[in-house]
């Protein structure tokens, strides 16, 4: 089992996603700034610009699209049909299609033509830049003399989050499990977003002896996101190895935007 609770990149025909922590260039061929955007939907039609750079050695033409996405319980990011939380249907681009010479940049303007009377919740979507020409590859020749050829298109996504006043940031933690892994211990916990805003969480896990209260280990829980109405099973790897026995797990999670939200869980578990 692979233990990691970072906000993961995902691939769909080598489909590259920007994380909230650091900018990412798809196969070192396309870059953009900023890496993600927050907009105030209290404004009638918020707008802005970002800079796209062709980092490759070839001239390339790109097309801009707006998509909606979700994060699965396991942490993978995938495109989904627009729903009540989607910005995708309101995002407009100028230009929608453009060509960049090698090592050059240009500004792309976006605007959000939103509908009236939005509910107090957080909305999101992503701007996708898809090249019109991909990188061509050839596979090995099989026994029948056939040779597979394929083309890889690397798309770049920039998430956009929009908010209205009155968002309810709320969640709960449950179902803590533990497993010994050689000289380490792996933990999982289920985090459910029961509010109307994206939970952007980080925190700490503390494990104590269930009887004496002695602290056996502490470990950091790195940043992860849970979208409204969705669940995430976070995976935490501690450097210490616990012996068999009964323990108390104490999880403390803090919302990073806004920072004042804190919720926690105290749950007993047993290792054989």
Secondary structure, 3 states (H helix, E strand, C coil): CCCCCCCCCCCCCCEEECCCCCCCCECCCEEEECCEEEEECCCCCCEEEEEEEECCCCCEEEEEEEEEEEECCCCCEEEECCCCCECHHHEEEECCEEEECCCCEEEEEEEECCCCCCCCCEEEEEEEEEECCCEEEEEEECCCCCEEEEEECCEEEEEEEEECCCCCCCEEEEEEEEEEECCEEEEEEEEEECCCCCEEEEEEEEEEECCCCCEEEEEEEEEEEECCCCEEEEEEEECCCCCCEEEEEEEEEEECCCCCCEEEEEEEEEEC
